[in-house]
Amino acid sequence: MSESVLEKRDQIIAALDYPRLLMEREIKQRACPEHYRFNEQVAECNECLYILECQSYSKQLAAPTLRRASSGELLRMLRFGFEYVSYQLNRQDHDTAQCECDQCVWIRSVAPLLDVAAA
């Protein structure tokens, strides 16, 4: 990983708060017997409509996991967060270049972090 990625580590971790918040809103729209903590041993979890959000919310994007993550893992999670938020926007037919909603602003703010990773 380049030094630029290491320097941006705190920014990347902070940026991941937003997709985690969106996932939390999505999964908490319904009752969950596992209290929104994915459990692969429970059939209901494995059949749940929100399996991706729940896995990411409770494991990958949790603060302790992010603090321990390598730079490569953080970038992978940031790319995932970017794709997740982009997907949400595509469902709403937004023009991210012009719109000032939270999701569009987040997408534009994260793009430079992803550019650093690609360099």
N, CA, C and O atoms as a GROMACS GRO file, in nm:
protein
  476
    1MET      N    1   0.085  -0.118   0.000
    1MET     CA    2   0.000   0.000   0.000
    1MET      C    3   0.088   0.123   0.000
    1MET      O    4   0.193   0.126   0.064
    2SER      N    5   0.047   0.220  -0.069
    2SER     CA    6   0.125   0.343  -0.074
    2SER      C    7   0.114   0.419   0.057
    2SER      O    8   0.021   0.398   0.135
    3GLU      N    9   0.210   0.509   0.080
    3GLU     CA   10   0.206   0.592   0.200
    3GLU      C   11   0.080   0.677   0.203
    3GLU      O   12   0.027   0.705   0.310
    4SER      N   13   0.031   0.717   0.087
    4SER     CA   14  -0.089   0.799   0.080
    4SER      C   15  -0.207   0.728   0.144
    4SER      O   16  -0.288   0.790   0.214
    5VAL      N   17  -0.218   0.598   0.121
    5VAL     CA   18  -0.328   0.521   0.180
    5VAL      C   19  -0.312   0.517   0.331
    5VAL      O   20  -0.409   0.533   0.405
    6LEU      N   21  -0.189   0.496   0.378
    6LEU     CA   22  -0.166   0.495   0.522
    6LEU      C   23  -0.201   0.629   0.585
    6LEU      O   24  -0.257   0.635   0.694
    7GLU      N   25  -0.168   0.737   0.515
    7GLU     CA   26  -0.200   0.871   0.565
    7GLU      C   27  -0.350   0.896   0.568
    7GLU      O   28  -0.398   0.974   0.650
    8LYS      N   29  -0.424   0.832   0.481
    8LYS     CA   30  -0.569   0.852   0.469
    8LYS      C   31  -0.649   0.753   0.554
    8LYS      O   32  -0.772   0.753   0.549
    9ARG      N   33  -0.582   0.669   0.630
    9ARG     CA   34  -0.648   0.564   0.707
    9ARG      C   35  -0.764   0.617   0.792
    9ARG      O   36  -0.874   0.562   0.786
   10ASP      N   37  -0.742   0.722   0.869
   10ASP     CA   38  -0.847   0.777   0.955
   10ASP      C   39  -0.964   0.830   0.872
   10ASP      O   40  -1.080   0.817   0.912
   11GLN      N   41  -0.934   0.890   0.758
   11GLN     CA   42  -1.040   0.941   0.670
   11GLN      C   43  -1.123   0.826   0.614
   11GLN      O   44  -1.245   0.836   0.603
   12ILE      N   45  -1.057   0.717   0.578
   12ILE     CA   46  -1.127   0.601   0.524
   12ILE      C   47  -1.218   0.542   0.630
   12ILE      O   48  -1.334   0.511   0.603
   13ILE      N   49  -1.167   0.526   0.752
   13ILE     CA   50  -1.248   0.472   0.861
   13ILE      C   51  -1.369   0.562   0.887
   13ILE      O   52  -1.481   0.513   0.904
   14ALA      N   53  -1.346   0.692   0.889
   14ALA     CA   54  -1.457   0.786   0.911
   14ALA      C   55  -1.559   0.778   0.798
   14ALA      O   56  -1.680   0.785   0.821
   15ALA      N   57  -1.511   0.764   0.675
   15ALA     CA   58  -1.601   0.758   0.560
   15ALA      C   59  -1.690   0.635   0.565
   15ALA      O   60  -1.802   0.638   0.513
   16LEU      N   61  -1.643   0.528   0.625
   16LEU     CA   62  -1.721   0.405   0.632
   16LEU      C   63  -1.839   0.414   0.728
   16LEU      O   64  -1.925   0.326   0.729
   17ASP      N   65  -1.843   0.518   0.809
   17ASP     CA   66  -1.959   0.538   0.898
   17ASP      C   67  -2.088   0.554   0.819
   17ASP      O   68  -2.193   0.504   0.860
   18TYR      N   69  -2.081   0.622   0.706
   18TYR     CA   70  -2.203   0.652   0.631
   18TYR      C   71  -2.269   0.526   0.572
   18TYR      O   72  -2.388   0.506   0.594
   19PRO      N   73  -2.197   0.441   0.499
   19PRO     CA   74  -2.264   0.320   0.449
   19PRO      C   75  -2.313   0.231   0.564
   19PRO      O   76  -2.416   0.164   0.551
   20ARG      N   77  -2.240   0.231   0.675
   20ARG     CA   78  -2.285   0.153   0.790
   20ARG      C   79  -2.418   0.207   0.842
   20ARG      O   80  -2.507   0.130   0.876
   21LEU      N   81  -2.432   0.338   0.848
   21LEU     CA   82  -2.556   0.400   0.892
   21LEU      C   83  -2.671   0.364   0.797
   21LEU      O   84  -2.782   0.334   0.842
   22LEU      N   85  -2.646   0.367   0.667
   22LEU     CA   86  -2.749   0.330   0.570
   22LEU      C   87  -2.791   0.185   0.588
   22LEU      O   88  -2.910   0.152   0.582
   23MET      N   89  -2.693   0.097   0.610
   23MET     CA   90  -2.725  -0.044   0.631
   23MET      C   91  -2.806  -0.063   0.758
   23MET      O   92  -2.900  -0.141   0.762
   24GLU      N   93  -2.768   0.009   0.862
   24GLU     CA   94  -2.841   0.000   0.988
   24GLU      C   95  -2.987   0.041   0.968
   24GLU      O   96  -3.078  -0.028   1.015
   25ARG      N   97  -3.010   0.150   0.899
   25ARG     CA   98  -3.147   0.195   0.871
   25ARG      C   99  -3.224   0.088   0.794
   25ARG      O  100  -3.341   0.061   0.822
   26GLU      N  101  -3.157   0.029   0.696
   26GLU     CA  102  -3.222  -0.071   0.611
   26GLU      C  103  -3.262  -0.195   0.691
   26GLU      O  104  -3.376  -0.240   0.682
   27ILE      N  105  -3.170  -0.249   0.769
   27ILE     CA  106  -3.201  -0.373   0.840
   27ILE      C  107  -3.294  -0.352   0.958
   27ILE      O  108  -3.366  -0.444   0.997
   28LYS      N  109  -3.293  -0.236   1.016
   28LYS     CA  110  -3.376  -0.213   1.134
   28LYS      C  111  -3.519  -0.173   1.099
   28LYS      O  112  -3.596  -0.132   1.186
   29GLN      N  113  -3.554  -0.185   0.972
   29GLN     CA  114  -3.692  -0.161   0.932
   29GLN      C  115  -3.781  -0.279   0.969
   29GLN      O  116  -3.904  -0.269   0.960
   30ARG      N  117  -3.722  -0.388   1.010
   30ARG     CA  118  -3.801  -0.504   1.050
   30ARG      C  119  -3.743  -0.562   1.179
   30ARG      O  120  -3.628  -0.536   1.214
   31ALA      N  121  -3.825  -0.640   1.248
   31ALA     CA  122  -3.780  -0.704   1.372
   31ALA      C  123  -3.682  -0.816   1.339
   31ALA      O  124  -3.694  -0.884   1.237
   32CYS      N  125  -3.585  -0.834   1.427
   32CYS     CA  126  -3.483  -0.937   1.406
   32CYS      C  127  -3.463  -1.014   1.536
   32CYS      O  128  -3.426  -0.955   1.637
   33PRO      N  129  -3.486  -1.145   1.534
   33PRO     CA  130  -3.466  -1.224   1.656
   33PRO      C  131  -3.319  -1.232   1.700
   33PRO      O  132  -3.291  -1.265   1.815
   34GLU      N  133  -3.227  -1.202   1.609
   34GLU     CA  134  -3.084  -1.206   1.642
   34GLU      C  135  -3.030  -1.068   1.678
   34GLU      O  136  -2.909  -1.050   1.693
   35HIS      N  137  -3.118  -0.972   1.692
   35HIS     CA  138  -3.081  -0.834   1.729
   35HIS      C  139  -2.979  -0.774   1.632
   35HIS      O  140  -2.885  -0.705   1.672
   36TYR      N  141  -3.001  -0.801   1.504
   36TYR     CA  142  -2.922  -0.741   1.395
   36TYR      C  143  -2.775  -0.782   1.398
   36TYR      O  144  -2.688  -0.708   1.352
   37ARG      N  145  -2.749  -0.898   1.452
   37ARG     CA  146  -2.614  -0.955   1.450
   37ARG      C  147  -2.621  -1.086   1.372
   37ARG      O  148  -2.680  -1.184   1.417
   38PHE      N  149  -2.561  -1.085   1.256
   38PHE     CA  150  -2.568  -1.202   1.168
   38PHE      C  151  -2.512  -1.324   1.238
   38PHE      O  152  -2.405  -1.320   1.299
   39ASN      N  153  -2.586  -1.434   1.230
   39ASN     CA  154  -2.545  -1.560   1.289
   39ASN      C  155  -2.562  -1.668   1.183
   39ASN      O  156  -2.675  -1.706   1.150
   40GLU      N  157  -2.452  -1.716   1.129
   40GLU     CA  158  -2.460  -1.814   1.020
   40GLU      C  159  -2.520  -1.946   1.063
   40GLU      O  160  -2.559  -2.027   0.978
   41GLN      N  161  -2.530  -1.971   1.193
   41GLN     CA  162  -2.589  -2.095   1.244
   41GLN      C  163  -2.742  -2.091   1.245
   41GLN      O  164  -2.807  -2.194   1.264
   42VAL      N  165  -2.799  -1.973   1.226
   42VAL     CA  166  -2.944  -1.956   1.232
   42VAL      C  167  -3.000  -1.951   1.089
   42VAL      O  168  -2.962  -1.865   1.009
   43ALA      N  169  -3.090  -2.043   1.059
   43ALA     CA  170  -3.147  -2.051   0.924
   43ALA      C  171  -3.212  -1.920   0.882
   43ALA      O  172  -3.199  -1.878   0.767
   44GLU      N  173  -3.282  -1.856   0.973
   44GLU     CA  174  -3.350  -1.731   0.939
   44GLU      C  175  -3.250  -1.624   0.892
   44GLU      O  176  -3.282  -1.546   0.802
   45CYS      N  177  -3.131  -1.621   0.951
   45CYS     CA  178  -3.028  -1.525   0.908
   45CYS      C  179  -2.984  -1.555   0.765
   45CYS      O  180  -2.969  -1.464   0.684
   46ASN      N  181  -2.963  -1.681   0.736
   46ASN     CA  182  -2.915  -1.720   0.603
   46ASN      C  183  -3.019  -1.702   0.493
   46ASN      O  184  -2.984  -1.697   0.375
   47GLU      N  185  -3.145  -1.691   0.531
   47GLU     CA  186  -3.253  -1.672   0.434
   47GLU      C  187  -3.305  -1.529   0.431
   47GLU      O  188  -3.396  -1.497   0.355
   48CYS      N  189  -3.248  -1.444   0.513
   48CYS     CA  190  -3.296  -1.307   0.529
   48CYS      C  191  -3.268  -1.222   0.404
   48CYS      O  192  -3.164  -1.236   0.339
   49LEU      N  193  -3.360  -1.135   0.375
   49LEU     CA  194  -3.345  -1.042   0.262
   49LEU      C  195  -3.228  -0.947   0.284
   49LEU      O  196  -3.168  -0.899   0.187
   50TYR      N  197  -3.194  -0.920   0.409
   50TYR     CA  198  -3.090  -0.823   0.442
   50TYR      C  199  -2.959  -0.889   0.485
   50TYR      O  200  -2.883  -0.831   0.563
   51ILE      N  201  -2.931  -1.007   0.436
   51ILE     CA  202  -2.811  -1.081   0.478
   51ILE      C  203  -2.683  -1.000   0.452
   51ILE      O  204  -2.596  -0.994   0.538
   52LEU      N  205  -2.671  -0.939   0.336
   52LEU     CA  206  -2.550  -0.862   0.303
   52LEU      C  207  -2.533  -0.745   0.398
   52LEU      O  208  -2.424  -0.723   0.451
   53GLU      N  209  -2.641  -0.669   0.418
   53GLU     CA  210  -2.634  -0.554   0.508
   53GLU      C  211  -2.601  -0.597   0.650
   53GLU      O  212  -2.518  -0.536   0.717
   54CYS      N  213  -2.666  -0.703   0.695
   54CYS     CA  214  -2.646  -0.749   0.833
   54CYS      C  215  -2.503  -0.798   0.855
   54CYS      O  216  -2.441  -0.766   0.957
   55GLN      N  217  -2.451  -0.875   0.762
   55GLN     CA  218  -2.313  -0.923   0.775
   55GLN      C  219  -2.216  -0.805   0.779
   55GLN      O  220  -2.127  -0.801   0.864
   56SER      N  221  -2.234  -0.712   0.690
   56SER     CA  222  -2.144  -0.597   0.684
   56SER      C  223  -2.159  -0.508   0.806
   56SER      O  224  -2.060  -0.464   0.864
   57TYR      N  225  -2.282  -0.482   0.844
   57TYR     CA  226  -2.311  -0.394   0.958
   57TYR      C  227  -2.253  -0.450   1.087
   57TYR      O  228  -2.189  -0.378   1.164
   58SER      N  229  -2.276  -0.578   1.112
   58SER     CA  230  -2.238  -0.633   1.241
   58SER      C  231  -2.094  -0.682   1.249
   58SER      O  232  -2.040  -0.698   1.359
   59LYS      N  233  -2.031  -0.706   1.136
   59LYS     CA  234  -1.895  -0.759   1.141
   59LYS      C  235  -1.794  -0.668   1.072
   59LYS      O  236  -1.707  -0.610   1.139
   60GLN      N  237  -1.803  -0.654   0.943
   60GLN     CA  238  -1.700  -0.586   0.866
   60GLN      C  239  -1.688  -0.437   0.895
   60GLN      O  240  -1.578  -0.383   0.899
   61LEU      N  241  -1.801  -0.370   0.915
   61LEU     CA  242  -1.798  -0.226   0.932
   61LEU      C  243  -1.806  -0.183   1.078
   61LEU      O  244  -1.820  -0.064   1.107
   62ALA      N  245  -1.797  -0.276   1.169
   62ALA     CA  246  -1.797  -0.243   1.311
   62ALA      C  247  -1.665  -0.174   1.347
   62ALA      O  248  -1.560  -0.209   1.293
   63ALA      N  249  -1.672  -0.077   1.436
   63ALA     CA  250  -1.554   0.004   1.470
   63ALA      C  251  -1.432  -0.078   1.510
   63ALA      O  252  -1.322  -0.050   1.460
   64PRO      N  253  -1.444  -0.179   1.597
   64PRO     CA  254  -1.324  -0.257   1.633
   64PRO      C  255  -1.260  -0.326   1.512
   64PRO      O  256  -1.138  -0.335   1.503
   65THR      N  257  -1.342  -0.375   1.422
   65THR     CA  258  -1.290  -0.441   1.301
   65THR      C  259  -1.214  -0.341   1.215
   65THR      O  260  -1.108  -0.372   1.162
   66LEU      N  261  -1.270  -0.222   1.200
   66LEU     CA  262  -1.205  -0.121   1.117
   66LEU      C  263  -1.071  -0.078   1.175
   66LEU      O  264  -0.975  -0.058   1.101
   67ARG      N  265  -1.063  -0.065   1.305
   67ARG     CA  266  -0.936  -0.024   1.368
   67ARG      C  267  -0.827  -0.130   1.349
   67ARG      O  268  -0.709  -0.096   1.340
   68ARG      N  269  -0.866  -0.257   1.343
   68ARG     CA  270  -0.768  -0.366   1.327
   68ARG      C  271  -0.738  -0.397   1.180
   68ARG      O  272  -0.641  -0.468   1.150
   69ALA      N  273  -0.818  -0.346   1.090
   69ALA     CA  274  -0.807  -0.382   0.949
   69ALA      C  275  -0.678  -0.329   0.887
   69ALA      O  276  -0.628  -0.222   0.922
   70SER      N  277  -0.625  -0.407   0.794
   70SER     CA  278  -0.509  -0.362   0.717
   70SER      C  279  -0.555  -0.254   0.619
   70SER      O  280  -0.674  -0.234   0.598
   71SER      N  281  -0.460  -0.186   0.559
   71SER     CA  282  -0.493  -0.084   0.459
   71SER      C  283  -0.569  -0.146   0.342
   71SER      O  284  -0.665  -0.088   0.292
   72GLY      N  285  -0.526  -0.263   0.300
   72GLY     CA  286  -0.594  -0.331   0.190
   72GLY      C  287  -0.738  -0.367   0.224
   72GLY      O  288  -0.828  -0.351   0.141
   73GLU      N  289  -0.760  -0.414   0.346
   73GLU     CA  290  -0.896  -0.447   0.390
   73GLU      C  291  -0.983  -0.322   0.397
   73GLU      O  292  -1.100  -0.324   0.358
   74LEU      N  293  -0.926  -0.213   0.447
   74LEU     CA  294  -1.002  -0.088   0.455
   74LEU      C  295  -1.043  -0.041   0.316
   74LEU      O  296  -1.156   0.004   0.296
   75LEU      N  297  -0.952  -0.050   0.222
   75LEU     CA  298  -0.985  -0.009   0.085
   75LEU      C  299  -1.092  -0.098   0.024
   75LEU      O  300  -1.180  -0.050  -0.047
   76ARG      N  301  -1.084  -0.226   0.051
   76ARG     CA  302  -1.187  -0.320   0.002
   76ARG      C  303  -1.323  -0.282   0.061
   76ARG      O  304  -1.424  -0.281  -0.010
   77MET      N  305  -1.326  -0.251   0.190
   77MET     CA  306  -1.451  -0.212   0.254
   77MET      C  307  -1.501  -0.078   0.201
   77MET      O  308  -1.622  -0.057   0.186
   78LEU      N  309  -1.408   0.013   0.172
   78LEU     CA  310  -1.449   0.143   0.117
   78LEU      C  311  -1.509   0.124  -0.022
   78LEU      O  312  -1.609   0.188  -0.057
   79ARG      N  313  -1.448   0.038  -0.102
   79ARG     CA  314  -1.504   0.009  -0.235
   79ARG      C  315  -1.643  -0.052  -0.222
   79ARG      O  316  -1.735  -0.018  -0.297
   80PHE      N  317  -1.657  -0.144  -0.126
   80PHE     CA  318  -1.788  -0.205  -0.102
   80PHE      C  319  -1.889  -0.099  -0.059
   80PHE      O  320  -2.001  -0.096  -0.110
   81GLY      N  321  -1.850  -0.011   0.033
   81GLY     CA  322  -1.938   0.097   0.078
   81GLY      C  323  -1.978   0.187  -0.038
   81GLY      O  324  -2.094   0.227  -0.050
   82PHE      N  325  -1.881   0.218  -0.123
   82PHE     CA  326  -1.907   0.302  -0.241
   82PHE      C  327  -2.010   0.233  -0.332
   82PHE      O  328  -2.104   0.297  -0.379
   83GLU      N  329  -1.990   0.105  -0.357
   83GLU     CA  330  -2.082   0.030  -0.442
   83GLU      C  331  -2.221   0.022  -0.379
   83GLU      O  332  -2.322   0.032  -0.449
   84TYR      N  333  -2.225   0.003  -0.248
   84TYR     CA  334  -2.354  -0.007  -0.178
   84TYR      C  335  -2.431   0.125  -0.189
   84TYR      O  336  -2.550   0.124  -0.222
   85VAL      N  337  -2.366   0.236  -0.161
   85VAL     CA  338  -2.432   0.367  -0.168
   85VAL      C  339  -2.469   0.397  -0.314
   85VAL      O  340  -2.577   0.451  -0.340
   86SER      N  341  -2.382   0.365  -0.407
   86SER     CA  342  -2.412   0.386  -0.549
   86SER      C  343  -2.536   0.307  -0.591
   86SER      O  344  -2.621   0.358  -0.664
   87TYR      N  345  -2.545   0.184  -0.544
   87TYR     CA  346  -2.663   0.101  -0.575
   87TYR      C  347  -2.790   0.166  -0.521
   87TYR      O  348  -2.892   0.171  -0.589
   88GLN      N  349  -2.783   0.217  -0.398
   88GLN     CA  350  -2.899   0.285  -0.340
   88GLN      C  351  -2.939   0.405  -0.426
   88GLN      O  352  -3.057   0.430  -0.450
   89LEU      N  353  -2.840   0.478  -0.472
   89LEU     CA  354  -2.867   0.595  -0.557
   89LEU      C  355  -2.927   0.554  -0.692
   89LEU      O  356  -3.017   0.621  -0.742
   90ASN      N  357  -2.877   0.448  -0.749
   90ASN     CA  358  -2.929   0.401  -0.878
   90ASN      C  359  -3.076   0.363  -0.867
   90ASN      O  360  -3.153   0.381  -0.961
   91ARG      N  361  -3.114   0.312  -0.752
   91ARG     CA  362  -3.255   0.278  -0.729
   91ARG      C  363  -3.341   0.404  -0.726
   91ARG      O  364  -3.461   0.399  -0.753
   92GLN      N  365  -3.279   0.517  -0.692
   92GLN     CA  366  -3.352   0.643  -0.680
   92GLN      C  367  -3.334   0.733  -0.803
   92GLN      O  368  -3.391   0.841  -0.809
   93ASP      N  369  -3.255   0.689  -0.899
   93ASP     CA  370  -3.230   0.764  -1.022
   93ASP      C  371  -3.175   0.904  -0.996
   93ASP      O  372  -3.231   1.004  -1.042
   94HIS      N  373  -3.066   0.911  -0.920
   94HIS     CA  374  -3.002   1.039  -0.888
   94HIS      C  375  -2.889   1.070  -0.985
   94HIS      O  376  -2.828   0.980  -1.042
   95ASP      N  377  -2.863   1.198  -1.002
   95ASP     CA  378  -2.747   1.245  -1.076
   95ASP      C  379  -2.645   1.289  -0.971
   95ASP      O  380  -2.653   1.400  -0.920
   96THR      N  381  -2.550   1.202  -0.938
   96THR     CA  382  -2.458   1.229  -0.828
   96THR      C  383  -2.373   1.353  -0.850
   96THR      O  384  -2.325   1.413  -0.753
   97ALA      N  385  -2.353   1.394  -0.973
   97ALA     CA  386  -2.270   1.511  -0.999
   97ALA      C  387  -2.339   1.641  -0.958
   97ALA      O  388  -2.272   1.739  -0.926
   98GLN      N  389  -2.470   1.643  -0.958
   98GLN     CA  390  -2.545   1.766  -0.931
   98GLN      C  391  -2.620   1.765  -0.798
   98GLN      O  392  -2.638   1.870  -0.737
   99CYS      N  393  -2.662   1.650  -0.754
   99CYS     CA  394  -2.750   1.640  -0.636
   99CYS      C  395  -2.673   1.673  -0.507
   99CYS      O  396  -2.554   1.645  -0.496
  100GLU      N  397  -2.742   1.731  -0.412
  100GLU     CA  398  -2.680   1.767  -0.284
  100GLU      C  399  -2.733   1.682  -0.168
  100GLU      O  400  -2.714   1.719  -0.052
  101CYS      N  401  -2.799   1.570  -0.197
  101CYS     CA  402  -2.845   1.483  -0.088
  101CYS      C  403  -2.723   1.420  -0.020
  101CYS      O  404  -2.614   1.420  -0.076
  102ASP      N  405  -2.742   1.366   0.099
  102ASP     CA  406  -2.631   1.307   0.176
  102ASP      C  407  -2.558   1.198   0.099
  102ASP      O  408  -2.435   1.192   0.102
  103GLN      N  409  -2.634   1.114   0.030
  103GLN     CA  410  -2.570   1.004  -0.043
  103GLN      C  411  -2.482   1.055  -0.156
  103GLN      O  412  -2.370   1.007  -0.174
  104CYS      N  413  -2.531   1.150  -0.231
  104CYS     CA  414  -2.452   1.203  -0.344
  104CYS      C  415  -2.329   1.279  -0.295
  104CYS      O  416  -2.221   1.267  -0.353
  105VAL      N  417  -2.346   1.355  -0.190
  105VAL     CA  418  -2.232   1.427  -0.132
  105VAL      C  419  -2.128   1.327  -0.083
  105VAL      O  420  -2.008   1.347  -0.102
  106TRP      N  421  -2.173   1.218  -0.019
  106TRP     CA  422  -2.080   1.115   0.030
  106TRP      C  423  -2.004   1.052  -0.086
  106TRP      O  424  -1.882   1.036  -0.079
  107ILE      N  425  -2.075   1.017  -0.193
  107ILE     CA  426  -2.011   0.956  -0.310
  107ILE      C  427  -1.900   1.047  -0.363
  107ILE      O  428  -1.789   1.002  -0.390
  108ARG      N  429  -1.930   1.175  -0.376
  108ARG     CA  430  -1.829   1.269  -0.428
  108ARG      C  431  -1.713   1.284  -0.330
  108ARG      O  432  -1.599   1.302  -0.373
  109SER      N  433  -1.739   1.278  -0.200
  109SER     CA  434  -1.631   1.296  -0.102
  109SER      C  435  -1.540   1.174  -0.094
  109SER      O  436  -1.423   1.186  -0.060
  110VAL      N  437  -1.593   1.057  -0.126
  110VAL     CA  438  -1.516   0.933  -0.117
  110VAL      C  439  -1.435   0.906  -0.244
  110VAL      O  440  -1.333   0.839  -0.239
  111ALA      N  441  -1.480   0.958  -0.355
  111ALA     CA  442  -1.410   0.934  -0.482
  111ALA      C  443  -1.261   0.967  -0.475
  111ALA      O  444  -1.180   0.889  -0.525
  112PRO      N  445  -1.219   1.080  -0.413
  112PRO     CA  446  -1.075   1.107  -0.404
  112PRO      C  447  -1.000   1.003  -0.319
  112PRO      O  448  -0.884   0.972  -0.348
  113LEU      N  449  -1.065   0.949  -0.217
  113LEU     CA  450  -1.000   0.845  -0.137
  113LEU      C  451  -0.977   0.720  -0.220
  113LEU      O  452  -0.874   0.654  -0.208
  114LEU      N  453  -1.073   0.687  -0.304
  114LEU     CA  454  -1.057   0.571  -0.392
  114LEU      C  455  -0.950   0.597  -0.498
  114LEU      O  456  -0.879   0.505  -0.539
  115ASP      N  457  -0.939   0.721  -0.543
  115ASP     CA  458  -0.834   0.757  -0.639
  115ASP      C  459  -0.696   0.740  -0.578
  115ASP      O  460  -0.603   0.695  -0.646
  116VAL      N  461  -0.680   0.776  -0.451
  116VAL     CA  462  -0.552   0.758  -0.380
  116VAL      C  463  -0.517   0.610  -0.378
  116VAL      O  464  -0.401   0.572  -0.397
  117ALA      N  465  -0.617   0.527  -0.355
  117ALA     CA  466  -0.593   0.383  -0.349
  117ALA      C  467  -0.550   0.327  -0.483
  117ALA      O  468  -0.470   0.234  -0.489
  118ALA      N  469  -0.603   0.383  -0.589
  118ALA     CA  470  -0.570   0.334  -0.724
  118ALA      C  471  -0.431   0.378  -0.769
  118ALA      O  472  -0.373   0.317  -0.858
  119ALA      N  473  -0.379   0.484  -0.707
  119ALA     CA  474  -0.250   0.538  -0.748
  119ALA      C  475  -0.134   0.450  -0.706
  119ALA      O  476  -0.019   0.482  -0.733
   0.00000   0.00000   0.00000
